[in-house]
Amino acid sequence: MQNQSIQVKGLQKSYKNLHVLKGVDFEVEKGSIFALLGSNGAGKTTIVKILSTLIKPDEGTATVNGFEVVSKSENVRKSISLTGQFAAVDEVLTGRENLIMIARLRHLEQPRQVADELLQRFGLTEAANRRASTYSGGMRRRLDIAMSLIGKPQIIFLDEPTTGLDPEARIEVWKVVKELADRGTTVFLTTQYLEEAEQLADKIAILHEGRVIASGTLQELKKLFPPAKVEYVEKQPSLEEIFLTIINKKEEKLG
């Protein structure tokens, strides 16, 4: 129990007549990278909003860093950071000014030193005095994640962090995410990019039509894939093949 950063049981959420979450269960270990995988409209962002206290569930419970998200929402907010699908940087300010602003808002001592350390860590020192509007997509996303780490949150939510990035920028972000986990930060990642989950995640949960229909390590999910019939070379299934197989099986049962 104490090794879990996030625990979710029976989460349900509806918007008017649309039943988005239909009883979601999963756990996330401390210091791990957890990927919630699903297509658009599967309910990924709704789960992130519930876990980050932005909205309340209709039913079920969720605990983040040992605190229940509804009754202890203030404690939850103090221990997390959230980065949405689009970089939330002030484009008029420089990279350094963005970081200093957030450090001051969080009442940290020596905000300039905090900013300089993060600029160095995220490879943005040379661009520190340029306006964020001049940054490439990958640089802007790195700055966004750096801003979200001010105050050293124990858990960071990354909601589709590489949407719209080119392959090179995406790899840059992957490197940052791996470094976060190496330093002990729990990373909760939503993505619709199968390769992203395959590259980064310690554990993957597949969300489909409001339910988690499979979860486990990549190796555990591979066991759900039919064995290869070729006798000479056994081809390892890609996460894309596993994903499609699991969803098709589920839909066949429902049909």
Buried (B, 14 or more C-beta within 10 A) or exposed (E): EEEBBBBBBBBBBBEEEEBBBBEBBBBBBBBBBBBBBBEEEBBBBBBBBBBBBBBEBBEBBBBBBBBBBEEBBEBBBEBBBBBBBBBBBBEEBBBBBBBBBBBBEEEBEEBEEBBBEBBEBBBBBEBBEBBBEEBBBBBBBBBBBBBBBBBEBBBBBBBBBBBEBEEEBBEBBBBBBBEBBEEEBBBBBBBBBBBBBBBBBBBBBBBBBBBBBBBBEBEEBBEBBEEEEEEEEEEEBBBEBBBBBBBEBBEEEEE
